[in-house]
């Protein structure tokens, strides 16, 4: 609505005309129609109260807890590391 009003007048007048409520657009009418209370359809009284709570519970049996021992191995640092190359490499510029 602001863009439509801004095509015909300056921006300040377009803002005032858009938000003053005296110049509603088609969307404003649609929103106003949506706010009107709808007619409620009457339900027949023969349905009564419906109980939606389940009174029985299912039992879920879980398997017993089983522990698992992971294999344990020790490594020393010298076994896992590699020695540096001998003699140390030299750069070609040196």
C-alpha positions in Angstrom: 0.0 0.0 0.0 2.9 2.4 0.8 4.4 1.8 -2.6 1.1 2.5 -4.4 0.6 5.7 -2.5 4.2 6.7 -3.0 3.7 6.6 -6.8 1.1 9.4 -6.6 2.3 11.6 -3.8 5.5 12.4 -1.8 6.9 9.9 0.7 5.6 11.7 3.8 2.1 12.0 2.4 2.2 8.4 1.3 3.2 7.3 4.9 0.4 9.3 6.4 -2.2 8.0 3.9 -1.0 4.4 4.4 -1.2 4.3 8.2 -4.1 6.7 9.0 -6.8 4.0 8.7 -9.0 6.2 6.5 -7.7 4.7 3.3 -7.8 0.9 3.7 -6.6 -1.4 0.9 -7.9 -4.8 -0.2 -5.6 -6.6 2.3 -6.9 -4.4 5.1 -10.5 -5.5 4.2 -9.4 -9.1 4.2 -7.8 -8.8 7.6 -10.9 -7.1 9.0 -13.1 -9.9 7.6 -10.9 -12.5 9.3 -11.3 -10.8 12.7 -15.1 -11.0 12.6 -16.4 -13.8 14.9 -17.4 -16.9 13.0 -20.7 -18.7 13.6 -20.1 -21.7 15.7 -21.8 -24.9 14.6 -23.7 -26.6 17.4 -22.6 -30.1 18.2 -25.2 -32.7 19.1 -25.5 -33.3 22.8 -25.6 -37.1 22.5 -21.8 -37.4 22.2 -21.2 -36.9 25.9 -17.8 -36.7 27.5 -15.0 -38.6 25.8 -12.2 -40.0 28.1 -8.9 -39.9 26.2 -6.7 -41.1 29.1 -5.3 -44.6 28.7 -5.6 -46.5 31.9 -3.2 -49.4 31.1 0.6 -49.1 30.9 2.9 -51.2 28.8 5.9 -52.8 30.6 9.2 -52.6 28.8 11.8 -55.1 29.9 15.4 -54.0 29.5 18.2 -56.5 29.1 20.6 -56.7 32.1 23.6 -54.4 32.1 26.7 -56.0 30.6 30.1 -54.5 31.3 32.8 -54.8 28.7 36.5 -54.7 29.5 38.5 -53.1 26.8 42.0 -54.5 26.2 44.7 -52.4 27.8 48.1 -52.1 26.3 50.9 -49.8 27.3 53.2 -48.1 24.9 56.3 -46.1 25.8 57.1 -42.9 23.9 60.3 -44.2 22.3 58.4 -47.1 20.7 55.9 -44.7 19.1 58.2 -41.9 18.0 60.7 -41.8 15.1 64.2 -40.5 15.4 65.1 -37.5 13.2 67.1 -38.2 10.1 70.8 -38.3 10.5 72.5 -36.0 9.4 69.9 -33.3 9.5 68.8 -32.1 6.1 70.3 -28.8 4.8 68.5 -26.3 2.7 69.8 -25.7 -0.8 70.4 -22.0 -0.1 72.8 -22.7 2.8 
